[in-house]
Amino acid sequence: MLFRLDYAISVENIKSANERFATMDEKRDGLTVIGRWHEAGNKGFMVCEAEDVVALGKFSHQWSDLCDIDIVPLMTDEEVGQVLAG
């Protein structure tokens, strides 16, 4: 399944989050990152693929001390077509 992870970093955590991100030392077990897009400042999102919510939970938990993350399931055009077809 595809998911969008929206993140927001509070002002007081920007420096620490940037330092951690610069190391790219994050666990992605069970997660395939499609891409990340960052806004100037303290927000952005990542699109990834995961087979279960445990992988999403583990990934987001390692950032929970520095930012808020919202996870949104996504559907492709083909999947939406299946839904609309009944």
N, C-alpha and C positions, 0 to 999 in steps of 0.2 A: 504494500500500500504506500501511496505517496502522502507526505505530510509537509506542512509549512510550520516552521518554528519561528515565531516572531519574538524578538528580544528587545528589551529596553534596559539600559544601564543607568543607575542613578548617578548623579554628578559626582558624589563622593567616591564612587567605585570605578570611575573611568580609567584612572591611571593603573590600578591593579588589574582590571580586565584587559587593558591593552598589553600589559606586561605578560599576562598569562597567555593571551592569544598569540603573541609574538613567538612563544616557544612551540606552538602547535602541539603541545603535549596534552592531547585530549583522547579519551578512549571512544572509539566508534564501533564497538562490538555489536554486530547485528544491524548496523546502520550504514547505508550507502549515501554519501552526500552527493547530491546532484549539482548544487551550487549555493553560494552565499552572496548576498547583496547587502551592502552597508550604506546607510545614510550618513551624511556628514553629521557628526555629533555622537549620539548615544543610542541609536536605534538601527535595526536591520532585520533581515530574515534569512532563513536557510530552507531550502527544499531538499528533502531526503526521502529515501525509501527504506521501509522497515517492515518486517513480517509480524512483529508483535510490539505491544506497548511497553514491555519490559525494557527493550532496547532504547526506546524513546525516553523512558523514565531514568535509566542509568545515564544516558547522555546529558539530559537536562539537569540532573542532580549535581553533576560535577561543576556546573555554572551557577547553581542556585544561591551561592553565597555572594555573588557579584551582580546578578541581573535577574530580572523577571522574564520568564519564558511562557508564552502561550502556544499551544500546539493545536493545529487545525488540520483535520483530514482533508485531502484533496481528491478530486476525481478527474480523470482524463475525459476528452470528448467522447471516446468510445464507451466509457462507463456511464456517463450521463445519458448517452443514447440508449443503453440497456435499461436504465431507470425509466426513461420516458416511454420506452416500448412496452413497459409493464411486465 
